[in-house]
Amino acid sequence: MQSSVTRLGLSFPDCLVIDYHNILKHFSLSDEKSFGLDLSFVTVERVPIVVDVPSEIELKRISPKINTDY
């Protein structure tokens, strides 16, 4: 049975890096505990690791309108 990481089309070294990251995450302290934060005063946001490189987005610069009516 394949893991969910190999199903994403990652190479073997990439899978090793992600597995190593997950092992370290399992044995390490949480950020809240390591900084001594009280969770009643802190909002914790969990952001996933970006695996896929986003495609290029074409941006169009909009010139600001200058207001000369002072």
CHARMM internal coordinates of N, CA and C (Angstrom, degrees):
IC EDIT
DIST 1 N 1 CA 1.4594
DIST 1 CA 1 C 1.5272
ANGL 1 N 1 CA 1 C 109.67
DIST 1 C 2 N 1.3285
ANGL 1 CA 1 C 2 N 117.64
DIHE 1 N 1 CA 1 C 2 N 131.71
DIST 2 N 2 CA 1.4481
ANGL 1 C 2 N 2 CA 121.99
DIHE 1 CA 1 C 2 N 2 CA -178.44
DIST 2 CA 2 C 1.5174
ANGL 2 N 2 CA 2 C 110.22
DIHE 1 C 2 N 2 CA 2 C -84.07
DIST 2 C 3 N 1.3396
ANGL 2 CA 2 C 3 N 115.18
DIHE 2 N 2 CA 2 C 3 N 146.45
DIST 3 N 3 CA 1.4586
ANGL 2 C 3 N 3 CA 118.38
DIHE 2 CA 2 C 3 N 3 CA 175.05
DIST 3 CA 3 C 1.5251
ANGL 3 N 3 CA 3 C 109.27
DIHE 2 C 3 N 3 CA 3 C -76.81
DIST 3 C 4 N 1.3159
ANGL 3 CA 3 C 4 N 115.92
DIHE 3 N 3 CA 3 C 4 N 167.66
DIST 4 N 4 CA 1.4606
ANGL 3 C 4 N 4 CA 119.71
DIHE 3 CA 3 C 4 N 4 CA -178.98
DIST 4 CA 4 C 1.5168
ANGL 4 N 4 CA 4 C 111.34
DIHE 3 C 4 N 4 CA 4 C -67.62
DIST 4 C 5 N 1.3369
ANGL 4 CA 4 C 5 N 117.46
DIHE 4 N 4 CA 4 C 5 N -24.32
DIST 5 N 5 CA 1.4585
ANGL 4 C 5 N 5 CA 120.41
DIHE 4 CA 4 C 5 N 5 CA -179.25
DIST 5 CA 5 C 1.5188
ANGL 5 N 5 CA 5 C 110.81
DIHE 4 C 5 N 5 CA 5 C -71.35
DIST 5 C 6 N 1.3379
ANGL 5 CA 5 C 6 N 117.74
DIHE 5 N 5 CA 5 C 6 N -43.80
DIST 6 N 6 CA 1.4589
ANGL 5 C 6 N 6 CA 119.02
DIHE 5 CA 5 C 6 N 6 CA -179.58
DIST 6 CA 6 C 1.5204
ANGL 6 N 6 CA 6 C 111.40
DIHE 5 C 6 N 6 CA 6 C -69.99
DIST 6 C 7 N 1.3024
ANGL 6 CA 6 C 7 N 117.09
DIHE 6 N 6 CA 6 C 7 N -24.08
DIST 7 N 7 CA 1.4656
ANGL 6 C 7 N 7 CA 119.16
DIHE 6 CA 6 C 7 N 7 CA 177.03
DIST 7 CA 7 C 1.5126
ANGL 7 N 7 CA 7 C 111.77
DIHE 6 C 7 N 7 CA 7 C -72.17
DIST 7 C 8 N 1.3315
ANGL 7 CA 7 C 8 N 117.50
DIHE 7 N 7 CA 7 C 8 N -16.52
DIST 8 N 8 CA 1.4572
ANGL 7 C 8 N 8 CA 120.26
DIHE 7 CA 7 C 8 N 8 CA 177.76
DIST 8 CA 8 C 1.5192
ANGL 8 N 8 CA 8 C 112.39
DIHE 7 C 8 N 8 CA 8 C -79.50
DIST 8 C 9 N 1.3282
ANGL 8 CA 8 C 9 N 117.11
DIHE 8 N 8 CA 8 C 9 N -2.84
DIST 9 N 9 CA 1.4496
ANGL 8 C 9 N 9 CA 120.29
DIHE 8 CA 8 C 9 N 9 CA 178.64
DIST 9 CA 9 C 1.5130
ANGL 9 N 9 CA 9 C 113.51
DIHE 8 C 9 N 9 CA 9 C 83.93
DIST 9 C 10 N 1.3343
ANGL 9 CA 9 C 10 N 118.56
DIHE 9 N 9 CA 9 C 10 N 23.87
DIST 10 N 10 CA 1.4510
ANGL 9 C 10 N 10 CA 121.73
DIHE 9 CA 9 C 10 N 10 CA 179.38
DIST 10 CA 10 C 1.5259
ANGL 10 N 10 CA 10 C 110.17
DIHE 9 C 10 N 10 CA 10 C -82.70
DIST 10 C 11 N 1.3040
ANGL 10 CA 10 C 11 N 114.80
DIHE 10 N 10 CA 10 C 11 N 153.17
DIST 11 N 11 CA 1.4591
ANGL 10 C 11 N 11 CA 119.62
DIHE 10 CA 10 C 11 N 11 CA 176.97
DIST 11 CA 11 C 1.5278
ANGL 11 N 11 CA 11 C 109.50
DIHE 10 C 11 N 11 CA 11 C -75.24
DIST 11 C 12 N 1.3176
ANGL 11 CA 11 C 12 N 115.96
DIHE 11 N 11 CA 11 C 12 N 166.26
DIST 12 N 12 CA 1.4568
ANGL 11 C 12 N 12 CA 120.76
DIHE 11 CA 11 C 12 N 12 CA -178.83
DIST 12 CA 12 C 1.5275
ANGL 12 N 12 CA 12 C 112.35
DIHE 11 C 12 N 12 CA 12 C -59.83
DIST 12 C 13 N 1.3534
ANGL 12 CA 12 C 13 N 119.96
DIHE 12 N 12 CA 12 C 13 N -45.23
DIST 13 N 13 CA 1.4702
ANGL 12 C 13 N 13 CA 119.22
DIHE 12 CA 12 C 13 N 13 CA 177.34
DIST 13 CA 13 C 1.5367
ANGL 13 N 13 CA 13 C 113.06
DIHE 12 C 13 N 13 CA 13 C -61.23
DIST 13 C 14 N 1.3231
ANGL 13 CA 13 C 14 N 116.63
DIHE 13 N 13 CA 13 C 14 N -37.37
DIST 14 N 14 CA 1.4641
ANGL 13 C 14 N 14 CA 119.57
DIHE 13 CA 13 C 14 N 14 CA 177.69
DIST 14 CA 14 C 1.5211
ANGL 14 N 14 CA 14 C 111.15
DIHE 13 C 14 N 14 CA 14 C -64.18
DIST 14 C 15 N 1.3369
ANGL 14 CA 14 C 15 N 116.11
DIHE 14 N 14 CA 14 C 15 N -39.14
DIST 15 N 15 CA 1.4673
ANGL 14 C 15 N 15 CA 120.35
DIHE 14 CA 14 C 15 N 15 CA 177.19
DIST 15 CA 15 C 1.5169
ANGL 15 N 15 CA 15 C 110.77
DIHE 14 C 15 N 15 CA 15 C -63.99
DIST 15 C 16 N 1.3477
ANGL 15 CA 15 C 16 N 117.19
DIHE 15 N 15 CA 15 C 16 N -38.65
DIST 16 N 16 CA 1.4595
ANGL 15 C 16 N 16 CA 120.50
DIHE 15 CA 15 C 16 N 16 CA 177.80
DIST 16 CA 16 C 1.5181
ANGL 16 N 16 CA 16 C 111.65
DIHE 15 C 16 N 16 CA 16 C -63.85
DIST 16 C 17 N 1.3214
ANGL 16 CA 16 C 17 N 117.05
DIHE 16 N 16 CA 16 C 17 N -41.54
DIST 17 N 17 CA 1.4602
ANGL 16 C 17 N 17 CA 121.08
DIHE 16 CA 16 C 17 N 17 CA 179.61
DIST 17 CA 17 C 1.5256
ANGL 17 N 17 CA 17 C 110.30
DIHE 16 C 17 N 17 CA 17 C -63.35
DIST 17 C 18 N 1.3166
ANGL 17 CA 17 C 18 N 117.71
DIHE 17 N 17 CA 17 C 18 N -44.24
DIST 18 N 18 CA 1.4601
ANGL 17 C 18 N 18 CA 120.85
DIHE 17 CA 17 C 18 N 18 CA -179.89
DIST 18 CA 18 C 1.5272
ANGL 18 N 18 CA 18 C 110.82
DIHE 17 C 18 N 18 CA 18 C -67.01
DIST 18 C 19 N 1.3508
ANGL 18 CA 18 C 19 N 117.33
DIHE 18 N 18 CA 18 C 19 N -39.94
DIST 19 N 19 CA 1.4609
ANGL 18 C 19 N 19 CA 119.88
DIHE 18 CA 18 C 19 N 19 CA 176.36
DIST 19 CA 19 C 1.5243
ANGL 19 N 19 CA 19 C 111.23
DIHE 18 C 19 N 19 CA 19 C -62.93
DIST 19 C 20 N 1.3272
ANGL 19 CA 19 C 20 N 117.18
DIHE 19 N 19 CA 19 C 20 N -42.72
DIST 20 N 20 CA 1.4616
ANGL 19 C 20 N 20 CA 121.74
DIHE 19 CA 19 C 20 N 20 CA 177.98
DIST 20 CA 20 C 1.5287
ANGL 20 N 20 CA 20 C 110.11
DIHE 19 C 20 N 20 CA 20 C -62.23
DIST 20 C 21 N 1.3212
ANGL 20 CA 20 C 21 N 117.26
DIHE 20 N 20 CA 20 C 21 N -42.39
DIST 21 N 21 CA 1.4664
ANGL 20 C 21 N 21 CA 121.08
DIHE 20 CA 20 C 21 N 21 CA 177.48
DIST 21 CA 21 C 1.5226
ANGL 21 N 21 CA 21 C 110.88
DIHE 20 C 21 N 21 CA 21 C -60.11
DIST 21 C 22 N 1.3303
ANGL 21 CA 21 C 22 N 117.53
DIHE 21 N 21 CA 21 C 22 N -43.39
DIST 22 N 22 CA 1.4572
ANGL 21 C 22 N 22 CA 120.99
DIHE 21 CA 21 C 22 N 22 CA -179.51
DIST 22 CA 22 C 1.5241
ANGL 22 N 22 CA 22 C 111.69
DIHE 21 C 22 N 22 CA 22 C -66.26
DIST 22 C 23 N 1.3424
ANGL 22 CA 22 C 23 N 117.63
DIHE 22 N 22 CA 22 C 23 N -36.71
DIST 23 N 23 CA 1.4617
ANGL 22 C 23 N 23 CA 120.78
DIHE 22 CA 22 C 23 N 23 CA 177.42
DIST 23 CA 23 C 1.5266
ANGL 23 N 23 CA 23 C 110.35
DIHE 22 C 23 N 23 CA 23 C -65.73
DIST 23 C 24 N 1.3292
ANGL 23 CA 23 C 24 N 116.87
DIHE 23 N 23 CA 23 C 24 N -46.38
DIST 24 N 24 CA 1.4645
ANGL 23 C 24 N 24 CA 120.05
DIHE 23 CA 23 C 24 N 24 CA 178.25
DIST 24 CA 24 C 1.5253
ANGL 24 N 24 CA 24 C 111.62
DIHE 23 C 24 N 24 CA 24 C -62.24
DIST 24 C 25 N 1.3155
ANGL 24 CA 24 C 25 N 116.71
DIHE 24 N 24 CA 24 C 25 N -39.18
DIST 25 N 25 CA 1.4598
ANGL 24 C 25 N 25 CA 121.19
DIHE 24 CA 24 C 25 N 25 CA 179.18
DIST 25 CA 25 C 1.5279
ANGL 25 N 25 CA 25 C 111.10
DIHE 24 C 25 N 25 CA 25 C -63.32
DIST 25 C 26 N 1.3273
ANGL 25 CA 25 C 26 N 116.08
DIHE 25 N 25 CA 25 C 26 N -35.45
DIST 26 N 26 CA 1.4620
ANGL 25 C 26 N 26 CA 121.23
DIHE 25 CA 25 C 26 N 26 CA -179.65
DIST 26 CA 26 C 1.5314
ANGL 26 N 26 CA 26 C 111.30
DIHE 25 C 26 N 26 CA 26 C -67.14
DIST 26 C 27 N 1.3363
ANGL 26 CA 26 C 27 N 117.80
DIHE 26 N 26 CA 26 C 27 N -38.58
DIST 27 N 27 CA 1.4663
ANGL 26 C 27 N 27 CA 121.76
DIHE 26 CA 26 C 27 N 27 CA -174.91
DIST 27 CA 27 C 1.5248
ANGL 27 N 27 CA 27 C 113.98
DIHE 26 C 27 N 27 CA 27 C -94.86
DIST 27 C 28 N 1.3073
ANGL 27 CA 27 C 28 N 119.09
DIHE 27 N 27 CA 27 C 28 N -8.62
DIST 28 N 28 CA 1.4645
ANGL 27 C 28 N 28 CA 120.88
DIHE 27 CA 27 C 28 N 28 CA -176.53
DIST 28 CA 28 C 1.5272
ANGL 28 N 28 CA 28 C 111.08
DIHE 27 C 28 N 28 CA 28 C -91.70
DIST 28 C 29 N 1.3268
ANGL 28 CA 28 C 29 N 115.11
DIHE 28 N 28 CA 28 C 29 N 166.77
DIST 29 N 29 CA 1.4602
ANGL 28 C 29 N 29 CA 121.25
DIHE 28 CA 28 C 29 N 29 CA 175.79
DIST 29 CA 29 C 1.5234
ANGL 29 N 29 CA 29 C 109.70
DIHE 28 C 29 N 29 CA 29 C -75.83
DIST 29 C 30 N 1.3080
ANGL 29 CA 29 C 30 N 115.49
DIHE 29 N 29 CA 29 C 30 N 151.55
DIST 30 N 30 CA 1.4631
ANGL 29 C 30 N 30 CA 118.83
DIHE 29 CA 29 C 30 N 30 CA 173.85
DIST 30 CA 30 C 1.5239
ANGL 30 N 30 CA 30 C 108.84
DIHE 29 C 30 N 30 CA 30 C -72.59
DIST 30 C 31 N 1.3147
ANGL 30 CA 30 C 31 N 117.14
DIHE 30 N 30 CA 30 C 31 N 159.04
DIST 31 N 31 CA 1.4620
ANGL 30 C 31 N 31 CA 120.99
DIHE 30 CA 30 C 31 N 31 CA 179.20
DIST 31 CA 31 C 1.5167
ANGL 31 N 31 CA 31 C 111.26
DIHE 30 C 31 N 31 CA 31 C -61.34
DIST 31 C 32 N 1.3264
ANGL 31 CA 31 C 32 N 116.55
DIHE 31 N 31 CA 31 C 32 N -37.25
DIST 32 N 32 CA 1.4557
ANGL 31 C 32 N 32 CA 120.21
DIHE 31 CA 31 C 32 N 32 CA -178.92
DIST 32 CA 32 C 1.5252
ANGL 32 N 32 CA 32 C 110.81
DIHE 31 C 32 N 32 CA 32 C -63.63
DIST 32 C 33 N 1.3241
ANGL 32 CA 32 C 33 N 116.70
DIHE 32 N 32 CA 32 C 33 N -43.56
DIST 33 N 33 CA 1.4655
ANGL 32 C 33 N 33 CA 120.51
DIHE 32 CA 32 C 33 N 33 CA -179.59
DIST 33 CA 33 C 1.5219
ANGL 33 N 33 CA 33 C 111.44
DIHE 32 C 33 N 33 CA 33 C -71.57
DIST 33 C 34 N 1.3274
ANGL 33 CA 33 C 34 N 117.39
DIHE 33 N 33 CA 33 C 34 N -39.14
DIST 34 N 34 CA 1.4624
ANGL 33 C 34 N 34 CA 119.60
DIHE 33 CA 33 C 34 N 34 CA -177.44
DIST 34 CA 34 C 1.5252
ANGL 34 N 34 CA 34 C 111.97
DIHE 33 C 34 N 34 CA 34 C -68.82
DIST 34 C 35 N 1.3221
ANGL 34 CA 34 C 35 N 118.71
DIHE 34 N 34 CA 34 C 35 N -31.49
DIST 35 N 35 CA 1.4551
ANGL 34 C 35 N 35 CA 121.56
DIHE 34 CA 34 C 35 N 35 CA 177.18
DIST 35 CA 35 C 1.5270
ANGL 35 N 35 CA 35 C 112.13
DIHE 34 C 35 N 35 CA 35 C -92.25
DIST 35 C 36 N 1.3352
ANGL 35 CA 35 C 36 N 117.90
DIHE 35 N 35 CA 35 C 36 N -4.37
DIST 36 N 36 CA 1.4596
ANGL 35 C 36 N 36 CA 121.44
DIHE 35 CA 35 C 36 N 36 CA 179.03
DIST 36 CA 36 C 1.5183
ANGL 36 N 36 CA 36 C 112.95
DIHE 35 C 36 N 36 CA 36 C 69.74
DIST 36 C 37 N 1.3183
ANGL 36 CA 36 C 37 N 117.24
DIHE 36 N 36 CA 36 C 37 N 36.92
DIST 37 N 37 CA 1.4624
ANGL 36 C 37 N 37 CA 121.35
DIHE 36 CA 36 C 37 N 37 CA -176.80
DIST 37 CA 37 C 1.5197
ANGL 37 N 37 CA 37 C 111.29
DIHE 36 C 37 N 37 CA 37 C -89.36
DIST 37 C 38 N 1.3093
ANGL 37 CA 37 C 38 N 115.88
DIHE 37 N 37 CA 37 C 38 N 145.11
DIST 38 N 38 CA 1.4551
ANGL 37 C 38 N 38 CA 121.87
DIHE 37 CA 37 C 38 N 38 CA 174.66
DIST 38 CA 38 C 1.5240
ANGL 38 N 38 CA 38 C 107.79
DIHE 37 C 38 N 38 CA 38 C -89.82
DIST 38 C 39 N 1.3228
ANGL 38 CA 38 C 39 N 116.94
DIHE 38 N 38 CA 38 C 39 N 120.83
DIST 39 N 39 CA 1.4645
ANGL 38 C 39 N 39 CA 120.84
DIHE 38 CA 38 C 39 N 39 CA -174.65
DIST 39 CA 39 C 1.5257
ANGL 39 N 39 CA 39 C 113.24
DIHE 38 C 39 N 39 CA 39 C -65.53
DIST 39 C 40 N 1.3363
ANGL 39 CA 39 C 40 N 118.11
DIHE 39 N 39 CA 39 C 40 N -16.48
DIST 40 N 40 CA 1.4582
ANGL 39 C 40 N 40 CA 118.85
DIHE 39 CA 39 C 40 N 40 CA 178.05
DIST 40 CA 40 C 1.5301
ANGL 40 N 40 CA 40 C 111.63
DIHE 39 C 40 N 40 CA 40 C -73.72
DIST 40 C 41 N 1.3429
ANGL 40 CA 40 C 41 N 116.77
DIHE 40 N 40 CA 40 C 41 N -15.63
DIST 41 N 41 CA 1.4621
ANGL 40 C 41 N 41 CA 120.84
DIHE 40 CA 40 C 41 N 41 CA 179.56
DIST 41 CA 41 C 1.5178
ANGL 41 N 41 CA 41 C 113.02
DIHE 40 C 41 N 41 CA 41 C -112.48
DIST 41 C 42 N 1.3182
ANGL 41 CA 41 C 42 N 117.69
DIHE 41 N 41 CA 41 C 42 N 4.43
DIST 42 N 42 CA 1.4608
ANGL 41 C 42 N 42 CA 121.34
DIHE 41 CA 41 C 42 N 42 CA -173.38
DIST 42 CA 42 C 1.5194
ANGL 42 N 42 CA 42 C 109.61
DIHE 41 C 42 N 42 CA 42 C -126.16
DIST 42 C 43 N 1.3254
ANGL 42 CA 42 C 43 N 115.95
DIHE 42 N 42 CA 42 C 43 N 137.86
DIST 43 N 43 CA 1.4594
ANGL 42 C 43 N 43 CA 121.55
DIHE 42 CA 42 C 43 N 43 CA 171.82
DIST 43 CA 43 C 1.5155
ANGL 43 N 43 CA 43 C 108.07
DIHE 42 C 43 N 43 CA 43 C -100.96
DIST 43 C 44 N 1.3179
ANGL 43 CA 43 C 44 N 116.64
DIHE 43 N 43 CA 43 C 44 N 123.35
DIST 44 N 44 CA 1.4556
ANGL 43 C 44 N 44 CA 121.71
DIHE 43 CA 43 C 44 N 44 CA -177.53
DIST 44 CA 44 C 1.5201
ANGL 44 N 44 CA 44 C 108.74
DIHE 43 C 44 N 44 CA 44 C -102.04
DIST 44 C 45 N 1.3308
ANGL 44 CA 44 C 45 N 115.91
DIHE 44 N 44 CA 44 C 45 N 126.04
DIST 45 N 45 CA 1.4599
ANGL 44 C 45 N 45 CA 121.01
DIHE 44 CA 44 C 45 N 45 CA 177.12
DIST 45 CA 45 C 1.5165
ANGL 45 N 45 CA 45 C 107.92
DIHE 44 C 45 N 45 CA 45 C -112.61
DIST 45 C 46 N 1.3059
ANGL 45 CA 45 C 46 N 116.81
DIHE 45 N 45 CA 45 C 46 N 127.67
DIST 46 N 46 CA 1.4646
ANGL 45 C 46 N 46 CA 121.89
DIHE 45 CA 45 C 46 N 46 CA 177.67
DIST 46 CA 46 C 1.5216
ANGL 46 N 46 CA 46 C 108.00
DIHE 45 C 46 N 46 CA 46 C -101.81
DIST 46 C 47 N 1.3266
ANGL 46 CA 46 C 47 N 116.10
DIHE 46 N 46 CA 46 C 47 N 123.03
DIST 47 N 47 CA 1.4562
ANGL 46 C 47 N 47 CA 122.08
DIHE 46 CA 46 C 47 N 47 CA -178.59
DIST 47 CA 47 C 1.5205
ANGL 47 N 47 CA 47 C 108.25
DIHE 46 C 47 N 47 CA 47 C -117.18
DIST 47 C 48 N 1.3228
ANGL 47 CA 47 C 48 N 117.87
DIHE 47 N 47 CA 47 C 48 N 127.89
DIST 48 N 48 CA 1.4688
ANGL 47 C 48 N 48 CA 119.00
DIHE 47 CA 47 C 48 N 48 CA -179.48
DIST 48 CA 48 C 1.5230
ANGL 48 N 48 CA 48 C 111.95
DIHE 47 C 48 N 48 CA 48 C -71.76
DIST 48 C 49 N 1.3243
ANGL 48 CA 48 C 49 N 114.78
DIHE 48 N 48 CA 48 C 49 N 157.05
DIST 49 N 49 CA 1.4573
ANGL 48 C 49 N 49 CA 120.27
DIHE 48 CA 48 C 49 N 49 CA 174.93
DIST 49 CA 49 C 1.5278
ANGL 49 N 49 CA 49 C 108.14
DIHE 48 C 49 N 49 CA 49 C -70.59
DIST 49 C 50 N 1.3236
ANGL 49 CA 49 C 50 N 116.49
DIHE 49 N 49 CA 49 C 50 N 134.48
DIST 50 N 50 CA 1.4545
ANGL 49 C 50 N 50 CA 120.65
DIHE 49 CA 49 C 50 N 50 CA 178.10
DIST 50 CA 50 C 1.5256
ANGL 50 N 50 CA 50 C 108.00
DIHE 49 C 50 N 50 CA 50 C -78.75
DIST 50 C 51 N 1.3224
ANGL 50 CA 50 C 51 N 116.53
DIHE 50 N 50 CA 50 C 51 N 116.32
DIST 51 N 51 CA 1.4525
ANGL 50 C 51 N 51 CA 121.22
DIHE 50 CA 50 C 51 N 51 CA -178.11
DIST 51 CA 51 C 1.5183
ANGL 51 N 51 CA 51 C 110.21
DIHE 50 C 51 N 51 CA 51 C -94.83
DIST 51 C 52 N 1.3030
ANGL 51 CA 51 C 52 N 117.60
DIHE 51 N 51 CA 51 C 52 N -40.20
DIST 52 N 52 CA 1.4553
ANGL 51 C 52 N 52 CA 122.21
DIHE 51 CA 51 C 52 N 52 CA -176.67
DIST 52 CA 52 C 1.5262
ANGL 52 N 52 CA 52 C 109.33
DIHE 51 C 52 N 52 CA 52 C -96.54
DIST 52 C 53 N 1.3115
ANGL 52 CA 52 C 53 N 116.42
DIHE 52 N 52 CA 52 C 53 N 138.60
DIST 53 N 53 CA 1.4564
ANGL 52 C 53 N 53 CA 121.23
DIHE 52 CA 52 C 53 N 53 CA 176.91
DIST 53 CA 53 C 1.5235
ANGL 53 N 53 CA 53 C 107.75
DIHE 52 C 53 N 53 CA 53 C -76.80
DIST 53 C 54 N 1.3301
ANGL 53 CA 53 C 54 N 117.72
DIHE 53 N 53 CA 53 C 54 N 126.42
DIST 54 N 54 CA 1.4668
ANGL 53 C 54 N 54 CA 118.64
DIHE 53 CA 53 C 54 N 54 CA -179.65
DIST 54 CA 54 C 1.5221
ANGL 54 N 54 CA 54 C 111.29
DIHE 53 C 54 N 54 CA 54 C -66.67
DIST 54 C 55 N 1.3172
ANGL 54 CA 54 C 55 N 115.34
DIHE 54 N 54 CA 54 C 55 N 147.35
DIST 55 N 55 CA 1.4555
ANGL 54 C 55 N 55 CA 119.47
DIHE 54 CA 54 C 55 N 55 CA 178.13
DIST 55 CA 55 C 1.5259
ANGL 55 N 55 CA 55 C 109.52
DIHE 54 C 55 N 55 CA 55 C -71.08
DIST 55 C 56 N 1.3119
ANGL 55 CA 55 C 56 N 115.19
DIHE 55 N 55 CA 55 C 56 N 157.60
DIST 56 N 56 CA 1.4541
ANGL 55 C 56 N 56 CA 119.22
DIHE 55 CA 55 C 56 N 56 CA -178.72
DIST 56 CA 56 C 1.5232
ANGL 56 N 56 CA 56 C 110.17
DIHE 55 C 56 N 56 CA 56 C -66.51
DIST 56 C 57 N 1.2962
ANGL 56 CA 56 C 57 N 115.09
DIHE 56 N 56 CA 56 C 57 N 137.20
DIST 57 N 57 CA 1.4639
ANGL 56 C 57 N 57 CA 121.50
DIHE 56 CA 56 C 57 N 57 CA -179.69
DIST 57 CA 57 C 1.5268
ANGL 57 N 57 CA 57 C 107.31
DIHE 56 C 57 N 57 CA 57 C -110.11
DIST 57 C 58 N 1.3097
ANGL 57 CA 57 C 58 N 115.26
DIHE 57 N 57 CA 57 C 58 N 128.67
DIST 58 N 58 CA 1.4566
ANGL 57 C 58 N 58 CA 119.03
DIHE 57 CA 57 C 58 N 58 CA 178.65
DIST 58 CA 58 C 1.5237
ANGL 58 N 58 CA 58 C 108.64
DIHE 57 C 58 N 58 CA 58 C -82.69
DIST 58 C 59 N 1.3270
ANGL 58 CA 58 C 59 N 115.36
DIHE 58 N 58 CA 58 C 59 N 120.21
DIST 59 N 59 CA 1.4587
ANGL 58 C 59 N 59 CA 121.02
DIHE 58 CA 58 C 59 N 59 CA 179.73
DIST 59 CA 59 C 1.5170
ANGL 59 N 59 CA 59 C 109.38
DIHE 58 C 59 N 59 CA 59 C -102.95
DIST 59 C 60 N 1.3212
ANGL 59 CA 59 C 60 N 115.56
DIHE 59 N 59 CA 59 C 60 N 142.86
DIST 60 N 60 CA 1.4559
ANGL 59 C 60 N 60 CA 120.53
DIHE 59 CA 59 C 60 N 60 CA 178.69
DIST 60 CA 60 C 1.5179
ANGL 60 N 60 CA 60 C 107.57
DIHE 59 C 60 N 60 CA 60 C -119.69
DIST 60 C 61 N 1.3262
ANGL 60 CA 60 C 61 N 115.99
DIHE 60 N 60 CA 60 C 61 N 122.34
DIST 61 N 61 CA 1.4586
ANGL 60 C 61 N 61 CA 120.74
DIHE 60 CA 60 C 61 N 61 CA -179.51
DIST 61 CA 61 C 1.5241
ANGL 61 N 61 CA 61 C 109.58
DIHE 60 C 61 N 61 CA 61 C -77.47
DIST 61 C 62 N 1.3046
ANGL 61 CA 61 C 62 N 114.90
DIHE 61 N 61 CA 61 C 62 N 130.21
DIST 62 N 62 CA 1.4727
ANGL 61 C 62 N 62 CA 121.02
DIHE 61 CA 61 C 62 N 62 CA 177.25
DIST 62 CA 62 C 1.5129
ANGL 62 N 62 CA 62 C 107.15
DIHE 61 C 62 N 62 CA 62 C -105.92
DIST 62 C 63 N 1.3193
ANGL 62 CA 62 C 63 N 117.00
DIHE 62 N 62 CA 62 C 63 N 120.29
DIST 63 N 63 CA 1.4576
ANGL 62 C 63 N 63 CA 120.22
DIHE 62 CA 62 C 63 N 63 CA -179.27
DIST 63 CA 63 C 1.5347
ANGL 63 N 63 CA 63 C 109.04
DIHE 62 C 63 N 63 CA 63 C -74.94
DIST 63 C 64 N 1.3315
ANGL 63 CA 63 C 64 N 115.81
DIHE 63 N 63 CA 63 C 64 N 136.43
DIST 64 N 64 CA 1.4713
ANGL 63 C 64 N 64 CA 119.28
DIHE 63 CA 63 C 64 N 64 CA -178.10
DIST 64 CA 64 C 1.5233
ANGL 64 N 64 CA 64 C 110.90
DIHE 63 C 64 N 64 CA 64 C -70.22
DIST 64 C 65 N 1.3252
ANGL 64 CA 64 C 65 N 115.16
DIHE 64 N 64 CA 64 C 65 N 147.49
DIST 65 N 65 CA 1.4597
ANGL 64 C 65 N 65 CA 119.83
DIHE 64 CA 64 C 65 N 65 CA 175.62
DIST 65 CA 65 C 1.5313
ANGL 65 N 65 CA 65 C 108.06
DIHE 64 C 65 N 65 CA 65 C -84.52
DIST 65 C 66 N 1.3065
ANGL 65 CA 65 C 66 N 115.82
DIHE 65 N 65 CA 65 C 66 N 129.69
DIST 66 N 66 CA 1.4565
ANGL 65 C 66 N 66 CA 120.83
DIHE 65 CA 65 C 66 N 66 CA -177.59
DIST 66 CA 66 C 1.5203
ANGL 66 N 66 CA 66 C 108.48
DIHE 65 C 66 N 66 CA 66 C -93.94
DIST 66 C 67 N 1.3124
ANGL 66 CA 66 C 67 N 115.09
DIHE 66 N 66 CA 66 C 67 N 123.24
DIST 67 N 67 CA 1.4553
ANGL 66 C 67 N 67 CA 121.48
DIHE 66 CA 66 C 67 N 67 CA 179.45
DIST 67 CA 67 C 1.5091
ANGL 67 N 67 CA 67 C 109.35
DIHE 66 C 67 N 67 CA 67 C -90.59
DIST 67 C 68 N 1.3243
ANGL 67 CA 67 C 68 N 117.39
DIHE 67 N 67 CA 67 C 68 N 114.19
DIST 68 N 68 CA 1.4754
ANGL 67 C 68 N 68 CA 121.95
DIHE 67 CA 67 C 68 N 68 CA -179.13
DIST 68 CA 68 C 1.5241
ANGL 68 N 68 CA 68 C 111.79
DIHE 67 C 68 N 68 CA 68 C -103.47
DIST 68 C 69 N 1.3352
ANGL 68 CA 68 C 69 N 117.46
DIHE 68 N 68 CA 68 C 69 N 9.69
DIST 69 N 69 CA 1.4629
ANGL 68 C 69 N 69 CA 121.08
DIHE 68 CA 68 C 69 N 69 CA -178.71
DIST 69 CA 69 C 1.5319
ANGL 69 N 69 CA 69 C 109.67
DIHE 68 C 69 N 69 CA 69 C -93.46
DIST 69 C 70 N 1.3305
ANGL 69 CA 69 C 70 N 117.42
DIHE 69 N 69 CA 69 C 70 N 75.99
DIST 70 N 70 CA 1.4660
ANGL 69 C 70 N 70 CA 120.49
DIHE 69 CA 69 C 70 N 70 CA 179.91
DIST 70 CA 70 C 1.4636
ANGL 70 N 70 CA 70 C 109.46
DIHE 69 C 70 N 70 CA 70 C -92.49
END
COOR INIT
IC SEED 1 N 1 CA 1 C
IC BUILD
